[in-house]
Amino acid sequence: MKFLVALTITLPLTVLPLCALTACAHLRLCADAQQVAPKGRTNEVVRTVNGIRHKRCGGGDIIVSEVGLGTQRWVSEDFNAPDEALCHQMMDRAILEGGVNLIDTAEQYPIPSSRRRPEGLAEEVIGRWINKAPGRREKVVIASKITGGSNVNAANIAADCEGSLRRLGTDYMDLYLLHWPARYTPQANWGQSLAYHQEAERFYRGHASFEEIAEAMGKLVKQGRIRGWGICNDNAYGLAAQSAAARQLGVEPPCVMQGDFSLINRRSAENGMFEGCSPINENGGFLGYNVLGGGVLTGKYLDSPAAADLPTEDAMKERLKAPRGRHDDRGWGPTLYRYRSGPAAEATRAYAALAKQAGISPTQLALRWCKQQSGLTSALLGTSTMDQLNEGLKCFADPKPLSDELLWEIDRVHMRNRLPIFASTRVGKDWDGEGEIGERIP
């Protein structure tokens, strides 16, 4: 291309035949177009709606609100999970009134599920809301996920995508993610160690390759079934390897990652994920879930412990008469222990004290801190009441940033309590005491 364009500059026009001149002009126009319309930069603010910033997610034209709706518990078997009517009210408030456009779900939601409330029901609830009135589909960016691990292969990616589309009542999804990687990698979101154990690789032989995944996702993009894709609960290596495989195949690379992120879990900001997602690297968005640490960072569990920690069944039943959240449910004790471990509670108390000194609530501290993290594209809020949703929206619509002094004090707490959710004071002899998942589960 450069050679032909150079000829048109240095040689007389009579030297070149008309067809060559036409080709050169076309090539010059293409080059000019590439310079005029560069690829977008992830996390750039495109617009503001009702105080909520909307950012580019990846380098394309997918624009998401800086706060999104998380739906894992919607219509679930949790004792205080929102029912369908309340879920629809929350979508009305957030999307039609509040400036939010992102809904995050999965084929596996709700969690916990049952025969009465099966997996996929959360997608159906969203689909029924979308189809209540014309024009709603265009107002939302829908992100859903295929169940990860051994379930991931080219055939299942295509089939599960169609299943999600059917339940959502739409012919395309904006973002489609692996819920967790197909390969072996430490699943720290389950409470495991951050260490990689090579001997565990043997349990994952035959898993889908990066190339198989990229090719399957690329086909869905080309077919118009999805606009973009990515991975949840992965690390910087997974992002880089998956992106390289996509480029090698000439298909659309991943444009989004998702992971656990909060004041008590900055792992994604510190282990290379935010660096990998940066516009100067893989140029991908990052969606953070559990930004309130499963509700722990609201401070509501500090003065009275979660029911799962109470010594007797009678004491637990008494606590459940006035439930505050999922940590009051014994069934969630082992899975979510990471947020209410001793070190996590110590860090939470320190953050709550800072919030009190600043004259704001612990929730405001946690969410407004998230808003100021440059590597975070959107924070996913899993709310179960309208009051929780309204407080969350208010935090993100507040244009006033936390002061530099307060941010420094937050960082001081962090330096004394780095990654507290991966620490425990209840370690059993076999790494499988009550409350722990286990360090070495592959």
C-alpha positions in Angstrom: 0.0 0.0 0.0 2.7 2.5 1.0 4.7 1.7 -2.2 1.8 2.5 -4.5 0.9 5.6 -2.7 4.5 6.8 -2.9 4.4 6.3 -6.7 1.5 8.6 -7.1 3.4 11.3 -5.3 6.7 11.0 -7.1 5.8 10.0 -10.7 3.9 12.0 -13.3 0.3 11.1 -13.7 0.9 10.1 -17.3 3.2 7.3 -16.3 0.5 5.3 -14.5 -2.5 3.8 -16.3 -6.0 4.9 -15.2 -6.7 1.7 -13.4 -3.5 2.1 -11.3 -4.4 5.6 -10.4 -7.9 4.5 -9.3 -6.4 1.8 -7.2 -3.9 4.2 -5.6 -6.7 6.6 -4.8 -8.7 3.8 -3.2 -5.7 2.7 -1.1 -5.0 6.3 -0.1 -8.6 6.8 1.0 -8.5 3.5 3.0 -5.3 4.7 4.7 -6.8 8.1 5.4 -10.0 6.5 6.8 -7.9 4.4 9.2 -6.2 7.5 10.4 -9.4 9.5 10.8 -11.3 6.7 12.6 -8.9 4.9 15.0 -10.1 2.2 17.3 -11.7 3.5 20.4 -10.1 3.4 23.8 -11.7 1.3 26.5 -13.0 3.2 29.5 -13.2 6.5 27.7 -16.4 8.3 28.8 -18.8 8.7 25.9 -21.7 10.3 27.6 -23.4 10.9 31.0 -27.0 9.9 31.6 -28.7 11.1 34.8 -25.3 11.5 36.4 -24.1 8.0 35.4 -21.1 7.9 33.1 -21.3 5.6 30.1 -17.9 4.2 29.0 -16.6 2.3 26.0 -16.1 -1.4 26.8 -13.2 -2.5 24.6 -12.2 -0.8 21.4 -15.6 -1.1 19.6 -18.9 0.5 19.9 -20.2 -1.3 23.0 -21.0 1.4 25.6 -21.8 0.5 29.2 -22.9 2.4 32.3 -20.3 2.7 35.0 -22.7 0.8 37.3 -24.6 -2.3 36.2 -27.2 -4.7 37.6 -25.9 -8.0 38.9 -28.5 -10.8 38.8 -27.0 -13.8 40.4 -29.5 -13.9 43.3 -32.6 -12.7 41.3 -35.5 -15.2 41.9 -33.1 -17.6 43.6 -33.7 -19.9 46.6 -32.0 -17.4 48.9 -34.5 -16.6 51.6 -34.5 -12.9 50.9 -33.9 -13.0 47.1 -35.9 -10.5 45.0 -38.9 -12.0 43.2 -39.8 -11.3 39.6 -42.0 -8.4 40.4 -39.2 -6.7 42.4 -36.6 -7.5 39.7 -38.8 -5.7 37.1 -39.2 -2.8 39.5 -35.4 -2.5 39.9 -34.9 -2.6 36.1 -37.6 0.1 35.7 -35.8 2.3 38.3 -32.2 1.6 37.1 -32.7 1.6 33.3 -35.8 3.6 32.6 -35.0 6.3 35.2 -31.6 5.9 36.7 -29.1 6.1 33.7 -28.1 2.4 33.9 -27.9 0.4 30.7 -25.9 -2.8 31.7 -27.5 -6.0 32.9 -25.1 -8.9 33.8 -26.5 -12.4 34.0 -25.6 -16.0 33.2 -27.2 -19.3 32.1 -26.4 -20.6 35.5 -28.4 -17.9 37.4 -30.1 -17.9 39.8 -27.7 -19.2 42.4 -28.8 -21.0 44.4 -31.2 -22.7 42.1 -33.7 -25.6 42.5 -36.3 -27.5 40.6 -38.7 -24.8 41.4 -36.3 -22.0 40.5 -34.1 -23.6 37.8 -30.9 -22.3 36.2 -31.7 -19.9 33.4 -34.7 -18.4 35.2 -32.8 -15.1 35.7 -32.4 -14.8 32.0 -36.2 -15.4 31.5 -37.0 -12.7 34.0 -34.9 -10.2 32.1 -36.4 -11.4 28.8 -39.9 -10.8 30.0 -39.1 -7.3 31.2 -37.4 -6.5 27.9 -40.5 -7.6 25.9 -43.0 -5.8 28.1 -42.7 -2.7 25.8 -41.2 -1.9 22.4 -37.8 -0.2 22.4 -36.5 -1.7 25.6 -34.0 -4.0 24.0 -32.2 -1.0 22.5 -31.9 0.6 25.9 -29.9 -2.2 27.5 -26.5 -3.9 27.1 -27.0 -7.5 28.1 -24.0 -9.6 29.2 -24.5 -13.3 29.8 -22.2 -16.3 30.4 -21.7 -19.9 29.4 -20.9 -22.1 32.3 -17.1 -22.5 32.4 -14.7 -25.4 33.0 -15.2 -28.7 31.0 -18.5 -27.4 29.6 -16.6 -25.1 27.3 -16.1 -26.3 23.7 -17.0 -25.0 20.3 -20.3 -26.9 20.1 -21.5 -25.9 23.6 -20.5 -22.2 23.0 -22.8 -22.1 20.0 -25.6 -24.2 21.6 -25.5 -22.4 25.0 -25.6 -19.0 23.3 -28.8 -20.0 21.5 -30.3 -21.2 24.8 -29.5 -17.8 26.5 -30.9 -15.9 23.5 -34.1 -17.9 23.7 -34.6 -17.3 27.4 -33.7 -13.6 27.0 -36.2 -13.3 24.2 -33.8 -11.5 21.9 -31.8 -12.4 18.7 -28.5 -11.0 20.0 -26.4 -10.5 23.1 -24.1 -7.6 23.5 -21.5 -9.5 25.6 -21.0 -13.2 26.0 -18.4 -14.5 28.5 -17.0 -17.8 29.7 -18.1 -17.9 33.4 -14.7 -19.2 34.3 -11.8 -20.5 32.2 -11.8 -23.9 30.4 -8.2 -24.6 31.4 -6.9 -25.2 34.9 -6.1 -22.0 36.7 -6.5 -21.3 40.5 -10.2 -20.2 41.0 -9.6 -17.7 43.7 -13.2 -16.6 43.6 -14.0 -19.9 45.2 -11.8 -19.2 48.1 -8.7 -21.1 46.9 -5.1 -20.2 47.1 -3.6 -17.9 44.5 -0.8 -20.5 43.9 -0.6 -22.5 40.7 0.1 -26.2 41.1 1.5 -27.9 38.0 0.5 -31.3 39.3 -3.1 -30.3 39.0 -2.8 -29.8 35.3 -3.4 -33.5 34.7 -7.0 -33.2 35.8 -7.7 -30.8 32.9 -6.3 -32.6 29.9 -8.3 -32.2 26.8 -9.8 -28.9 27.7 -10.8 -26.4 25.0 -7.8 -24.5 23.6 -7.6 -20.8 23.3 -7.9 -21.2 19.6 -11.0 -23.3 19.8 -12.7 -20.7 22.1 -11.7 -17.7 19.9 -12.9 -19.4 16.7 -16.2 -20.2 18.2 -16.8 -16.8 19.7 -15.6 -15.2 16.5 -18.2 -17.1 14.6 -20.9 -15.8 16.9 -19.8 -12.3 16.3 -19.7 -12.8 12.6 -23.2 -14.3 12.7 -24.5 -11.3 14.6 -25.5 -13.4 17.6 -23.2 -11.5 19.9 -21.5 -8.1 19.6 -18.4 -8.9 21.8 -17.1 -11.6 24.1 -14.8 -12.1 27.0 -13.9 -14.2 30.1 -14.9 -14.1 33.8 -12.8 -15.1 36.8 -9.6 -15.4 34.7 -6.2 -13.7 35.0 -3.8 -11.6 33.0 -2.3 -14.7 31.3 -5.7 -15.8 30.2 -6.5 -12.4 28.7 -3.2 -12.2 26.9 -3.2 -15.8 25.5 -6.8 -15.6 24.5 -6.2 -12.3 22.7 -3.2 -13.6 20.9 -5.1 -16.7 19.7 -7.9 -14.5 18.3 -5.4 -12.3 16.5 -3.6 -15.3 15.0 -7.0 -16.6 13.7 -8.0 -13.2 12.4 -11.2 -13.1 14.5 -12.6 -10.6 17.0 -10.5 -10.6 20.2 -12.1 -10.5 23.6 -13.3 -7.0 24.6 -14.2 -7.6 28.2 -13.1 -9.4 31.4 -15.0 -9.8 34.6 -13.8 -10.5 38.2 -14.2 -10.0 41.9 -13.2 -6.4 42.8 -13.7 -4.3 45.9 -11.9 -2.5 48.7 -11.1 -6.0 50.2 -10.0 -7.5 46.9 -7.9 -5.3 44.7 -6.3 -8.4 43.1 -7.3 -7.5 39.5 -5.7 -4.0 39.9 -2.4 -5.5 41.3 -1.9 -8.8 39.5 -1.7 -7.5 35.9 -5.4 -7.7 34.9 -5.9 -3.9 34.8 -2.6 -3.6 33.0 -3.6 -6.2 30.4 -7.0 -4.5 29.9 -5.4 -1.0 29.4 -6.0 0.8 26.1 -2.3 0.5 25.3 -2.3 -3.3 25.7 -5.3 -5.5 25.0 -7.8 -2.6 25.2 -10.5 -4.5 27.0 -13.2 -3.5 29.6 -13.3 -4.8 33.1 -16.6 -5.5 35.0 -16.2 -5.8 38.7 -18.6 -8.0 40.8 -19.1 -8.2 44.5 -18.0 -4.6 44.8 -19.5 -4.5 48.3 -17.9 -7.8 49.3 -21.2 -9.7 49.3 -22.6 -7.0 51.5 -19.9 -7.1 54.1 -18.5 -3.6 53.1 -21.9 -2.0 54.0 -20.9 -2.7 57.6 -24.1 -4.4 58.5 -22.4 -7.6 59.7 -19.8 -5.9 61.9 -21.7 -5.5 65.2 -23.7 -8.8 64.9 -22.2 -11.8 63.1 -23.7 -13.6 60.2 -26.1 -16.4 61.1 -23.8 -19.0 59.7 -21.3 -18.0 62.4 -23.7 -18.4 65.3 -23.0 -21.3 67.6 -26.5 -22.9 67.7 -29.4 -23.5 65.3 -31.7 -21.7 67.7 -29.5 -18.6 67.6 -29.3 -18.7 63.8 -33.2 -18.9 63.6 -33.5 -15.9 65.9 -31.1 -13.9 63.6 -33.1 -14.9 60.5 -36.2 -13.2 61.9 -34.6 -10.0 60.7 -32.4 -11.0 57.7 -29.9 -8.5 56.4 -28.4 -10.4 53.5 -27.1 -13.7 52.1 -24.5 -14.1 54.9 -27.5 -14.8 57.2 -28.0 -18.0 55.3 -26.0 -21.0 56.5 -26.0 -22.5 53.1 -23.8 -19.7 51.8 -21.4 -19.9 54.7 -18.6 -22.0 53.1 -18.8 -20.3 49.7 -18.7 -16.7 50.9 -16.6 -17.1 54.0 -13.8 -15.2 52.2 -15.7 -11.9 52.7 -16.3 -12.5 56.5 -13.0 -14.1 57.5 -11.2 -12.5 60.5 -8.8 -10.5 58.3 -11.6 -9.3 56.0 -13.6 -8.2 59.1 -10.6 -6.3 60.4 -10.2 -4.5 57.1 -13.9 -3.8 56.9 -13.8 -2.2 60.4 -11.0 0.0 59.4 -12.8 1.2 56.2 -16.0 1.8 58.2 -14.0 3.9 60.6 -12.7 6.0 57.7 -16.2 6.4 56.4 -17.4 7.6 59.8 -14.6 10.2 60.0 -15.5 11.4 56.5 -19.2 11.7 57.3 -20.3 9.1 54.8 -21.6 5.6 55.0 -19.4 2.5 54.5 -21.4 1.8 51.4 -20.7 5.2 50.0 -17.0 4.8 50.7 -16.8 1.5 49.0 -18.8 2.5 45.9 -17.4 5.9 45.4 -13.9 4.4 45.7 -14.8 2.0 42.9 -16.1 4.9 40.8 -12.6 6.5 40.9 -10.7 3.4 39.8 -9.5 4.1 36.3 -9.2 0.4 35.3 -12.8 -0.4 36.3 -15.3 -0.1 33.4 -18.4 -0.9 35.4 -19.3 -2.0 38.9 -22.0 -4.7 39.1 -24.5 -4.2 42.0 -26.3 -7.2 43.3 -29.2 -5.5 45.1 -32.2 -7.2 46.8 -34.2 -4.1 47.8 -35.1 -0.8 46.2 -33.4 1.0 49.0 -30.1 -0.8 48.2 -30.5 0.0 44.5 -31.3 3.7 45.2 -28.3 4.1 47.5 -26.0 2.5 44.9 -27.3 4.8 42.1 -26.9 7.8 44.3 -23.2 6.9 44.9 -22.4 6.6 41.2 -24.4 9.7 40.3 -22.5 11.8 42.9 -20.1 14.0 40.9 -18.0 14.8 44.0 -14.9 12.6 44.2 -13.4 11.3 47.4 -10.7 13.7 48.5 -7.0 12.9 47.9 -6.5 12.7 51.7 -9.3 10.1 52.1 -7.9 8.1 49.1 -4.5 8.1 50.8 -6.0 6.9 54.1 -7.9 4.1 52.2 -4.6 3.1 50.7 -2.9 3.0 54.1 -5.6 0.6 55.3 -5.1 -1.5 52.2 -1.3 -1.7 52.8 -2.0 -3.1 56.2 -4.7 -5.5 55.0 -3.7 -6.5 51.5 -5.9 -9.2 50.1 -7.6 -10.0 53.4 -10.2 -12.3 51.7 -7.4 -14.8 51.0 -6.4 -14.9 54.6 -8.0 -17.0 57.3 -7.9 -17.6 61.0 -10.0 -20.8 60.7 -7.6 -23.1 58.9 -8.3 -26.8 59.5 -5.6 -29.5 59.6 -6.7 -30.7 56.2 -7.3 -27.3 54.6 -11.0 -28.2 54.7 -12.2 -26.9 58.0 -15.7 -25.4 58.2 -15.8 -22.1 56.3 -13.0 -23.0 53.9 -13.2 -24.4 50.4 -9.7 -25.7 50.4 -6.4 -24.5 49.1 -5.6 -27.3 46.7 -8.8 -28.1 45.0 -8.0 -28.1 41.2 
